[in-house]
């Protein structure tokens, strides 16, 4: 009889400790992704500084030098017009996606069954009655 009472007492103590140290809450963790889009860098029609290194006059025909290339995921365009001495530079970078983990913790209480609290109270009354009868 005393063994049964000790087992019931241990179960009730275990249930009460569980309720105290582990509250009934559900914690939801979510992550968020941040996307950064790079704007293109475009410099249109700038006049470079001219440096003359000779004093002789040489006639050259007008020309346009054009470079359009892709390096890794970026596009680079350079254009030079002579004799207008105009230069155009355009750099378009690839879209950069940064994955930044931002934890959003939202806790919501877990609904307990309606019969759990009356069961604990009734168990306490029965245990008290058994302890009082066992001591006689």
Protein Blocks (a to p, Z undefined) as FASTA:
>chain_A
ZZmmmmmmmmmmmmmmmmmmmccdddddddddddddddddddehiadddddfbfbdcddd
dddddddddehjaccddddddfklpacdddddddddddddddddddddddddfklmmmmm
mmmmmmmmmmmmmmZZ
